[in-house]
Structures are given as C-alpha cells and as structure tokens.
Amino acid sequence: KNDSVIRDAVLREMDRGGQVYYLYNKVDTIDQKVSKLQELIPEASIGYVHGQMSEIQLENTLLDFIEGQYDILVTTTIIETGVDIPNANTLFIENADHMGLSTLYQL
C-alpha cells in the first residue's frame, strides 16, 4: 500500500513539473533504496546524496537536482542544513519515528 502512495505522489509531482525529496537515513543501503524506487517508478530519474560523499560529488548532485535532472533526490538528513529547492514540494521520510522532533522540524 505504501508503495502505491509513493508512486502516485511522485507521478503527481512529475506531472506538474515538481520534484521530490525522499529521506532515507541509512548511508550503507541508500543505493539499494534508490534501486527499489527506480523499480517502483521507472519513469523517474533518481539521484542521491549523503554526508559521506565528497564535497564535489555532493555539490554536483545537488546542482543537477536544482537544474531538474532528477525527479527524486534520495537523501540522508544532510538536507536539514538549509538546502532550499523551490521546485521540490514533496518530502517522504522513511522511518520518521526513528528521528527526533527537532530533526523533523528542521526538514
């Protein structure tokens, strides 16, 4: 059921030209999450960022997202550090119950 909600919401955003953040706070399996999302929504282009990437990789991926090269950005809580992308209006948070209120508030 959650998969269909995610798919529908992402496709709605894509239809209106919007983008989606998908917060997934496990660096060691983030690539697997990207693969699962790609299977779920094959028509979406998906990038990802996390704090263990080099600054250059991180910056390039964020710039690509800002420029619209990705429909979905899978990210760790690194986005709470003030990355504002006006076109990204939807945020999914996987396992939000594992985060503190202050972290959720900053997102």
C-alpha positions in Angstrom: 0.0 0.0 0.0 2.8 2.5 0.9 4.4 1.8 -2.5 1.3 2.9 -4.4 1.0 6.0 -2.3 4.6 6.9 -3.0 4.3 6.1 -6.7 1.1 8.1 -7.1 2.5 11.2 -5.2 5.8 11.1 -7.2 3.9 10.8 -10.5 1.6 13.7 -9.5 4.7 15.9 -8.7 6.3 14.9 -12.0 3.1 15.8 -13.9 3.1 19.3 -12.5 6.9 19.7 -13.1 7.7 19.3 -9.4 10.4 17.3 -7.6 10.5 15.0 -4.6 12.8 14.6 -1.6 12.9 11.0 -0.2 14.7 11.0 3.2 16.4 7.7 3.8 18.8 7.9 6.7 20.9 4.8 6.1 24.0 5.5 4.1 25.1 1.9 3.9 21.9 0.8 2.0 21.0 4.1 0.2 21.9 2.6 -3.2 19.5 -0.3 -2.6 16.7 2.1 -1.8 17.5 4.0 -5.0 17.2 0.7 -6.9 13.9 -0.1 -5.3 12.5 3.3 -6.0 13.7 3.0 -9.6 11.8 -0.3 -9.9 8.7 1.3 -8.4 8.8 4.4 -10.6 10.8 3.6 -13.7 9.8 6.8 -15.4 11.5 8.9 -12.7 15.2 9.9 -12.7 16.7 9.5 -9.3 19.8 10.9 -7.7 21.1 10.6 -4.1 23.3 12.4 -1.6 24.7 11.6 1.8 27.3 13.1 4.1 30.0 10.5 3.3 30.2 11.7 -0.3 33.0 14.1 -1.4 32.0 17.8 -1.4 32.3 17.8 -5.2 30.0 14.8 -5.6 27.5 16.3 -3.2 27.6 19.7 -4.8 27.3 18.3 -8.4 24.3 16.1 -7.5 22.5 18.9 -5.7 23.1 21.2 -8.7 21.8 18.6 -11.0 18.7 18.3 -8.8 18.2 22.0 -8.8 18.6 22.1 -12.6 15.8 19.4 -12.9 18.0 16.5 -14.0 16.4 14.4 -11.2 12.8 14.0 -10.3 13.6 12.4 -6.9 16.5 13.1 -4.6 17.1 10.3 -2.1 19.0 11.9 0.8 20.0 11.5 4.4 19.3 14.2 6.9 22.0 16.3 5.2 19.2 18.3 3.6 18.4 19.8 7.0 21.4 22.0 6.6 19.5 24.6 4.6 19.2 23.3 1.1 16.2 25.1 -0.3 14.9 23.9 -3.7 11.6 25.7 -4.5 10.6 23.1 -7.1 10.7 20.2 -4.5 7.4 20.4 -2.7 7.0 16.8 -1.6 9.1 15.1 1.2 8.8 11.4 2.1 10.5 10.4 5.3 11.2 6.7 5.8 11.1 5.6 9.4 10.3 9.1 10.7 9.5 7.5 14.0 13.3 6.9 14.5 14.1 10.7 14.3 13.8 13.3 17.0 11.3 16.1 16.7 14.0 18.8 16.3 15.4 16.9 13.3 12.0 16.5 11.7 11.2 20.2 12.3 14.4 21.3 10.5 13.5 19.3 7.5 
